[in-house]
Amino acid sequence: MSYASPPPPEPTTTGGNGMKIFLTILGVFLVGCFLCCGGVIVGGWWLGSKGVEMAKEVAERTVQTSENPVEIDARTERIVKMDPPEGLRPRGYWEASNPFSGELFMSVSTYQDEANDTTLVIGEFGKLYEGSVDSEQLRRAVEESMQDQGADAPQEINPHAVDTLPATIHGEPVSFVVLRGATQQGAAQQGDNAADGQAAEQVMVQGTFKTERGTGFLLLQGPSDKLSDDEINRFVESLE
């Protein structure tokens, strides 16, 4: 993947949902300090002004975001190498990790083709989630994360057709589910305005795969007349 872009800047940081996560972790850490030997001293120091400043620094180091195309591509390729469908461009990247161990919690890369209303989301969940959640739960977690960041999340589909597509990622066989149908929002609008005809059909490709840091998640969605079968097949075959 290549885009005409300036050299990637230093990773930026954001408060938002990530800050809430790490302040929660910090609270748990403080409780532990009080329960340990000498915890009163440590806890008192953390509750002081230096503790507050350090908490902010920890959050800034461990919640990273970027809107630079080159950096987004580089971060995404840590999860999976791919050749996205024509027109999709990097939109944003967000990652949260444990501020003390550096272990990944969750990362999300988004690509969009605004002209064709097509979205690609690639996420990664740390080993904390390994084996405990399925692709549907991961999809919902990704959508909630995107909504918390103010980004447009893919819509759920009421499928009338379900297919599968095989792929090989990181040397292991995986299977992606392909759903076709109207979105729930489109179906509701169709019900309110039946005279306008059929709601536009959408196609969604989603699935999970193993990564070095945990579990990868991929979701591609767009109008069926804009995201052809050939494009979908080529894209899935490009994953590695």
C-alpha positions as CSV (number, residue, x, y, z in Angstrom):
1,M,0.0,0.0,0.0
2,S,1.4,3.4,-0.9
3,Y,-0.1,6.9,-0.5
4,A,1.3,10.4,-1.3
5,S,1.8,11.6,2.2
6,P,4.4,13.5,4.4
7,P,6.7,11.6,6.7
8,P,4.7,10.1,9.6
9,P,4.6,12.4,12.7
10,E,5.2,11.2,16.2
11,P,2.2,9.2,17.5
12,T,-0.5,11.6,19.0
13,T,-2.5,10.9,22.0
14,T,-6.1,11.4,23.1
15,G,-8.2,11.4,26.2
16,G,-11.6,10.1,25.5
17,N,-12.4,6.5,26.1
18,G,-8.7,5.5,26.4
19,M,-8.2,7.9,29.3
20,K,-11.2,6.4,31.1
21,I,-9.7,3.0,30.8
22,F,-6.4,3.9,32.2
23,L,-7.7,6.0,35.0
24,T,-9.8,2.9,36.0
25,I,-6.6,0.8,35.9
26,L,-4.9,3.5,38.0
27,G,-7.6,3.3,40.6
28,V,-7.2,-0.5,40.9
29,F,-3.4,0.0,41.2
30,L,-3.9,2.5,44.1
31,V,-6.1,0.1,46.0
32,G,-3.4,-2.5,45.6
33,C,-0.9,0.0,47.0
34,F,-2.9,0.5,50.1
35,L,-3.3,-3.2,50.7
36,C,0.4,-4.0,50.4
37,C,3.1,-3.5,53.0
38,G,4.1,0.2,53.0
39,G,1.1,0.9,50.7
40,V,0.0,3.8,52.8
41,I,3.2,5.7,51.9
42,V,3.1,4.8,48.2
43,G,-0.6,5.4,48.0
44,G,-0.2,8.8,49.6
45,W,2.4,9.8,47.1
46,W,0.3,8.7,44.2
47,L,-2.7,10.6,45.5
48,G,-0.6,13.8,45.6
49,S,-0.1,16.2,42.7
50,K,2.8,14.2,41.4
51,G,0.6,11.2,41.2
52,V,-2.0,13.0,39.1
53,E,0.7,14.3,36.7
54,M,2.2,10.8,36.4
55,A,-1.3,9.3,35.7
56,K,-1.7,11.7,32.8
57,E,1.7,10.9,31.4
58,V,1.0,7.2,31.6
59,A,-2.3,7.6,29.7
60,E,-0.6,9.7,27.1
61,R,2.2,7.1,26.6
62,T,-0.2,4.2,26.3
63,V,-3.2,5.6,24.3
64,Q,-2.0,6.5,20.8
65,T,-3.8,7.7,17.8
66,S,-2.9,8.8,14.3
67,E,-4.5,10.2,11.1
68,N,-1.4,10.0,9.1
69,P,-1.9,7.5,6.2
70,V,1.7,6.2,6.2
71,E,1.6,5.5,10.0
72,I,-1.9,4.0,9.8
73,D,-0.7,1.6,7.0
74,A,2.4,0.7,9.1
75,R,0.4,0.0,12.2
76,T,-2.2,-2.0,10.2
77,E,0.5,-4.2,8.7
78,R,1.5,-5.3,12.1
79,I,-1.9,-6.9,12.3
80,V,-2.3,-8.1,8.7
81,K,-0.8,-7.4,5.3
82,M,-3.4,-6.5,2.7
83,D,-4.3,-4.8,-0.6
84,P,-7.5,-2.9,0.1
85,P,-10.3,-2.4,-2.5
86,E,-9.9,0.5,-4.9
87,G,-10.8,3.8,-3.3
88,L,-10.4,2.9,0.3
89,R,-8.0,5.3,2.1
90,P,-6.6,5.3,5.7
91,R,-8.8,7.3,8.0
92,G,-7.6,6.7,11.5
93,Y,-5.8,4.5,14.0
94,W,-6.3,4.1,17.8
95,E,-4.5,1.8,20.2
96,A,-4.7,1.2,24.0
97,S,-2.3,-0.9,26.0
98,N,-1.6,-1.7,29.6
99,P,0.3,1.3,31.0
100,F,2.5,-0.9,33.3
101,S,3.3,-4.0,31.2
102,G,2.8,-2.6,27.7
103,E,0.5,-5.5,26.8
104,L,-2.0,-4.7,24.1
105,F,-5.7,-4.2,25.1
106,M,-7.1,-3.2,21.7
107,S,-6.2,-1.4,18.5
108,V,-8.4,-0.3,15.6
109,S,-7.5,0.9,12.1
110,T,-10.2,2.4,9.8
111,Y,-10.2,2.9,6.0
112,Q,-13.0,4.6,4.1
113,D,-14.2,5.3,0.6
114,E,-16.6,8.2,1.1
115,A,-17.6,8.3,-2.5
116,N,-18.8,4.7,-2.5
117,D,-19.8,4.6,1.2
118,T,-17.5,1.7,1.9
119,T,-15.7,1.1,5.2
120,L,-12.9,-1.3,6.2
121,V,-12.1,-1.8,9.9
122,I,-9.2,-3.9,11.1
123,G,-8.9,-4.5,14.8
124,E,-6.6,-6.4,17.2
125,F,-7.4,-7.6,20.7
126,G,-4.7,-8.6,23.2
127,K,-4.2,-12.1,24.5
128,L,-6.4,-11.1,27.5
129,Y,-9.4,-11.8,25.1
130,E,-8.0,-14.8,23.4
131,G,-10.5,-17.7,23.3
132,S,-13.1,-15.7,25.3
133,V,-15.0,-13.8,22.6
134,D,-16.3,-14.6,19.1
135,S,-16.2,-12.5,15.9
136,E,-19.7,-11.0,16.7
137,Q,-18.6,-9.8,20.1
138,L,-15.4,-8.4,18.6
139,R,-17.4,-6.6,16.0
140,R,-19.6,-5.0,18.6
141,A,-16.5,-4.0,20.7
142,V,-15.0,-2.4,17.6
143,E,-18.2,-0.5,16.8
144,E,-18.5,0.8,20.4
145,S,-14.8,2.0,20.3
146,M,-15.4,3.8,17.0
147,Q,-18.6,5.5,18.4
148,D,-16.7,6.5,21.5
149,Q,-14.2,8.2,19.2
150,G,-16.9,10.0,17.2
151,A,-16.3,7.9,14.1
152,D,-19.0,6.3,11.9
153,A,-19.3,2.6,12.7
154,P,-20.6,0.0,10.2
155,Q,-24.3,-0.8,10.5
156,E,-25.7,-4.2,11.3
157,I,-27.2,-6.2,8.4
158,N,-30.3,-8.2,8.2
159,P,-28.9,-10.9,5.8
160,H,-30.9,-12.8,3.2
161,A,-27.7,-14.6,2.0
162,V,-24.7,-15.9,3.9
163,D,-21.5,-17.3,2.3
164,T,-17.9,-18.0,3.4
165,L,-14.6,-17.2,1.9
166,P,-11.3,-19.0,2.8
167,A,-8.0,-17.2,3.3
168,T,-4.6,-17.9,4.8
169,I,-3.3,-15.3,7.3
170,H,0.1,-15.7,9.1
171,G,0.3,-19.2,7.6
172,E,-3.0,-20.4,9.1
173,P,-6.3,-21.1,7.3
174,V,-9.2,-18.9,8.3
175,S,-12.7,-18.4,7.0
176,F,-14.5,-15.1,6.5
177,V,-18.3,-14.8,6.6
178,V,-20.0,-12.8,3.8
179,L,-23.4,-11.3,4.6
180,R,-25.8,-9.7,2.1
181,G,-28.9,-7.8,2.9
182,A,-30.3,-4.4,4.0
183,T,-29.0,-2.7,7.0
184,Q,-31.4,-2.4,10.0
185,Q,-31.5,1.4,9.4
186,G,-32.3,0.9,5.7
187,A,-35.0,-1.7,6.5
188,A,-36.6,0.7,8.9
189,Q,-36.6,3.5,6.3
190,Q,-38.0,1.2,3.7
191,G,-40.9,0.3,6.1
192,D,-41.6,4.0,6.6
193,N,-41.3,4.9,2.9
194,A,-42.5,1.7,1.1
195,A,-43.2,3.8,-2.1
196,D,-39.5,4.6,-2.5
197,G,-38.7,1.0,-3.4
198,Q,-36.2,-1.5,-2.1
199,A,-33.6,-0.5,0.4
200,A,-30.1,-0.6,-1.0
201,E,-28.4,-4.0,-0.5
202,Q,-25.2,-4.0,1.6
203,V,-22.5,-6.6,1.7
204,M,-20.4,-7.3,4.8
205,V,-17.3,-9.4,5.1
206,Q,-16.1,-10.2,8.6
207,G,-13.9,-12.7,10.5
208,T,-11.1,-13.3,13.0
209,F,-7.6,-14.6,12.8
210,K,-4.6,-15.1,15.1
211,T,-1.9,-12.5,15.5
212,E,1.4,-12.2,17.3
213,R,-0.2,-10.1,20.0
214,G,-3.6,-11.8,20.2
215,T,-6.7,-11.9,17.9
216,G,-7.2,-9.9,14.7
217,F,-10.6,-8.8,13.5
218,L,-11.6,-7.6,10.0
219,L,-14.8,-6.1,8.8
220,L,-15.4,-4.7,5.3
221,Q,-18.8,-3.2,4.4
222,G,-20.3,-1.3,1.5
223,P,-23.2,-1.2,-1.1
224,S,-23.4,-4.4,-3.1
225,D,-23.4,-2.4,-6.4
226,K,-20.2,-0.7,-5.4
227,L,-18.3,-3.6,-3.7
228,S,-18.3,-6.3,-6.3
229,D,-17.7,-10.0,-5.8
230,D,-14.4,-9.7,-7.8
231,E,-13.2,-7.0,-5.5
232,I,-14.1,-8.9,-2.4
233,N,-12.4,-12.1,-3.6
234,R,-9.2,-10.2,-4.6
235,F,-9.1,-8.4,-1.3
236,V,-9.5,-11.6,0.8
237,E,-6.9,-13.4,-1.4
238,S,-4.4,-10.5,-0.7
239,L,-4.5,-11.0,3.1
240,E,-1.5,-12.6,4.6
